[in-house]
Amino acid sequence: MITPELTARAAAARNAVQAQTGLLHREFGRAASNWKTDGTRVTATDLAISENIFRELEAQFPADQYFSEEAAGAAGPRRRTARFAWVLDPIDGTNNFALGLPHCAIALALLEDGMPVYGAVYDHAGRQLIHGGPGFGVRCGEREVTMRATPLDAQSLIGFHSPYDRKFAPHAAILTANFKLRGLGSSTMHLAYVAAGLLDGVVDHNVKVWDIAAAVPLVEAAGGKVEFISPAPFPLEAFDLGMGRIFYVAGSAGACAQLKAVLGQA
């Protein structure tokens, strides 16, 4: 149910993300980067966007909790105790952003009692904000969008990351044999594009909670599902930068069933 508390936070989420798009575009392909201990790339722009968005939101909602992939000095799990919590990936697809490849996104999720209920995703490549959640619907800018619900076939487009673990290599082979794969380098955009009707489904082994939290409510609002093969990260009880990787499939209910059946053949 949409409450005044949710409505106010949804509007604040859109405004906070949109306020950072100028910085994202100015530094695209130019920002110097470093490598973190977990092997992922970070730039000063990631850090600035994270600080700027949370500063704006905290001024409005001081009782909420704030979790970012680029949380300075965060060590070990942080328990979620507030009714409303925010999960931010300031730039999903930092490799793309630093190298000048257009598929990257600012991804901000609002959680209520640990469940993602609203997402605001700025699609750098499409130069549009994809936003929504259950009860809100999904919009690209002001245009309402919906997902594809037709059965998967050989022409279906499936978002897929190269598996980080070789044990999942057979999944790549079986998916390639059955569908057309798209690897954008942004887990957020794979899911957001399912919600917007641009991709038919997603299979991913590589993500952590901040990579998907903003896009999960988009898929659900569009009538789709995100089915976790690994233990479900929601409701989120604790935010941990050292958490394990998440394995899931997403799409319409029928697409999820087809994807799991195909993966079962690998």
Secondary structure in CASP SS format (residue, H / E / C, confidence):
PFRMAT SS
TARGET T0000
AUTHOR 0000-0000-0000
METHOD secondary structure of the structure
MODEL  1
M C 1.00
I C 1.00
T C 1.00
P H 1.00
E H 1.00
L H 1.00
T H 1.00
A H 1.00
R H 1.00
A H 1.00
A H 1.00
A H 1.00
A H 1.00
R H 1.00
N H 1.00
A H 1.00
V H 1.00
Q H 1.00
A C 1.00
Q C 1.00
T H 1.00
G H 1.00
L H 1.00
L H 1.00
H H 1.00
R H 1.00
E H 1.00
F C 1.00
G C 1.00
R C 1.00
A C 1.00
A C 1.00
S E 1.00
N E 1.00
W E 1.00
K C 1.00
T C 1.00
D C 1.00
G C 1.00
T C 1.00
R E 1.00
V E 1.00
T E 1.00
A H 1.00
T H 1.00
D H 1.00
L H 1.00
A H 1.00
I H 1.00
S H 1.00
E H 1.00
N H 1.00
I H 1.00
F H 1.00
R H 1.00
E H 1.00
L H 1.00
E H 1.00
A H 1.00
Q H 1.00
F C 1.00
P C 1.00
A C 1.00
D C 1.00
Q E 1.00
Y E 1.00
F E 1.00
S E 1.00
E C 1.00
E C 1.00
A C 1.00
A C 1.00
G C 1.00
A C 1.00
A C 1.00
G C 1.00
P C 1.00
R E 1.00
R E 1.00
R C 1.00
T C 1.00
A C 1.00
R C 1.00
F E 1.00
A E 1.00
W E 1.00
V E 1.00
L E 1.00
D E 1.00
P E 1.00
I E 1.00
D E 1.00
G C 1.00
T H 1.00
N H 1.00
N H 1.00
F H 1.00
A H 1.00
L H 1.00
G C 1.00
L C 1.00
P C 1.00
H C 1.00
C C 1.00
A E 1.00
I E 1.00
A E 1.00
L E 1.00
A E 1.00
L E 1.00
L E 1.00
E E 1.00
D C 1.00
G C 1.00
M E 1.00
P E 1.00
V E 1.00
Y E 1.00
G E 1.00
A E 1.00
V E 1.00
Y E 1.00
D E 1.00
H C 1.00
A C 1.00
G C 1.00
R C 1.00
Q E 1.00
L E 1.00
I E 1.00
H E 1.00
G E 1.00
G E 1.00
P C 1.00
G C 1.00
F C 1.00
G E 1.00
V E 1.00
R E 1.00
C E 1.00
G C 1.00
E C 1.00
R E 1.00
E E 1.00
V C 1.00
T C 1.00
M C 1.00
R C 1.00
A C 1.00
T C 1.00
P C 1.00
L C 1.00
D C 1.00
A C 1.00
Q C 1.00
S C 1.00
L E 1.00
I E 1.00
G E 1.00
F E 1.00
H C 1.00
S C 1.00
P C 1.00
Y C 1.00
D C 1.00
R H 1.00
K H 1.00
F H 1.00
A H 1.00
P H 1.00
H H 1.00
A H 1.00
A H 1.00
I H 1.00
L H 1.00
T H 1.00
A H 1.00
N H 1.00
F C 1.00
K E 1.00
L E 1.00
R E 1.00
G C 1.00
L C 1.00
G C 1.00
S C 1.00
S H 1.00
T H 1.00
M H 1.00
H H 1.00
L H 1.00
A H 1.00
Y H 1.00
V H 1.00
A H 1.00
A C 1.00
G C 1.00
L C 1.00
L C 1.00
D C 1.00
G E 1.00
V E 1.00
V E 1.00
D E 1.00
H E 1.00
N E 1.00
V E 1.00
K C 1.00
V H 1.00
W H 1.00
D H 1.00
I H 1.00
A C 1.00
A C 1.00
A C 1.00
V H 1.00
P H 1.00
L H 1.00
V H 1.00
E H 1.00
A H 1.00
A C 1.00
G C 1.00
G C 1.00
K E 1.00
V E 1.00
E E 1.00
F E 1.00
I C 1.00
S C 1.00
P C 1.00
A C 1.00
P C 1.00
F C 1.00
P C 1.00
L C 1.00
E C 1.00
A E 1.00
F E 1.00
D C 1.00
L C 1.00
G C 1.00
M C 1.00
G C 1.00
R C 1.00
I E 1.00
F E 1.00
Y E 1.00
V E 1.00
A E 1.00
G E 1.00
S C 1.00
A H 1.00
G H 1.00
A H 1.00
C H 1.00
A H 1.00
Q H 1.00
L H 1.00
K H 1.00
A H 1.00
V H 1.00
L H 1.00
G C 1.00
Q C 1.00
A C 1.00
END
